[in-house]
């Protein structure tokens, strides 16, 4: 399409990254379901391998469908380029290894997705990369954690599962003062609600399994940033074999066309559910940055256009009460992941964040009674009624 700066986000979500097929005129791009590509001649193949000419060699390295998806997400995030990976954790690993190697140190917020926490605390450790888990909402704590061998700062906002909101601009200022890249996991907000690069972040990653897909039928990850940074990230992706297949990329291109509409509905429903839960006699703490009473409301309001589709709450009665809720919902489905059209409910301490020790859960403010709901796009009245009927059982 023409200059993307000419168009609003909603238009870019539909049109960016794709054009009618030049061969057939098909509006929807074809699926390039192939492992390899034929060269015109030996010199053509040699030029492609040397990087002297643009083109395709092998789908582990590049594929037209993954290129379209990377271009679309980069456009939506306001980035120069992007790379597509086989999962959110694959994207995380490729992004980190673009900047850090054995003997280096990285800084991460202590409140992040459980799989990311495990990757940082276990797998990166085995690779010789040390991670300090801190509170990145505290600039003094960030500054104190920086070492001579620190290579990057990692933040996830809103964070999984507590919905902690990190001031991206404030963290980026600390990072820039020390010449460090800031990588932000924007999975919960998506570019429909938040654009970390415009707030000073260096790179953005997504578990595209979630809202990017929106339909619970793809596992994928995406990284966007500058051309130079993404070049390094793309090399890591190819060397590690973390590429996404063309069909999955095609599905994500389809899902992104409705991202703005879905995120609006997710956010509206989540806010109404949060309002219902606020002050409910069976709820100890309600966590949703869209509520004016939420401790992160002001920061969220400053950097987000709406507050997303995740609601977390601490129920009175702890883990037993939480189990009662999860075992008796009728509309909501007991499942991990998030961002689907369906409402999903789960227990972080025993499920997505079970890799945390009791001490680490406490540090991250994840209680045994914490329940997380990924609010879907169903009738909000039906969602509220479902939660209301299970709360009555406690």
MOZIJO-V499680 format. One line per field, one symbol per residue. ss: DSSP state (H for helix, E for strand, - for the rest). psi: psi as a letter, one per 40 degrees, with the letter a starting at -180 (. if undefined). burial: I if it has 16 or more other ideal C-beta (glycine too) atoms within 10 Angstrom, else O. A space follows every 10 residues. Layout:
# MOZIJO-V499680
ss=???
psi=???
burial=???
This chain:
# MOZIJO-V499680
ss=---HHH--HH HHHHH----- ---------- -----E---- -HHHHHHHHH -------E-- ---HHHHHHH HHHHHHH--- EEEEE--HHH HHHHHHH--- ----EEEEE- ---HHHHHHH HHHHHH---E EEEE----HH HHHHH----E EEEEEE---- -------HHH HHHHHHH--- EEEEE----H HHH--HHHH- --EEEEE--- ---------- EEEEE-HHHH HHHHHHHHHH -----HHHHH HHHHHH--HH HHHHHHHHHH HHHHHHH--- --EEEEE--- ------HHHH HHH------E EEEEE--HHH HHHHHHHH-- --EE------ ---EEE-HHH -------HHH HHH------E EEEE-----H HHHHHHHHHH H---
psi=iahdeeiidd dddddieiii hddeehdhii hggidiihid idddddddde eeiiaidhed diiddddddd ddddddefid iiihieiddd ddddddeddi aheiiihiie giiddddddd ddddddeehi hhhaheehdd ddddehideh eihhihhiih eefhhhgddd dddddddefi ihhhhfdddi eddhgddeee idihihgedb dddeefeihi iihiaidddd ddddddddde ffiiiddddd dddddddedd dddddddddd dddddddheh eehdhhhhee hdeheedddd ddeidieieh hiihiheadd ddddddeeid dihhiaaiei dihiiihdde cdfeeiiddd dddefhideh hhhhhaeahd dddddddddd dee.
burial=OOOIOOIOIO OIIOIIIIOO OOOOOOOOIO IIOOOOIOIO OOOOIOIIOO OOOOOIOOIO IIIIIIIIII IIIIIIIIIO IIIIIIIIII IIIIIIIIII OOOIIIIIII IIIIIIIIII IOOIOOOOII IIIIIIIOOO OIOOIIOOOI IIIIIIIIII IIIIIIIIOI IIOIIOOOOI IIIIIIIIII IIIIIIIOII IIIIIIIIII IIIIOIOIII IIIIIOOOII OIIIOIIIOO OIIIIIOIII IIIOIIIIII OIIIIIIIII IIIIOIIIOO OIIOIIIIII IOOIOIIOII IOIIOIIIII IIIIIOOOIO IIOIIIOIIO IIIOIOOIII OIIIIIIIIO OIIOOIOOOO IOOIIIIIII IIIIIIIIOI OOIIOIIOOI IOOI
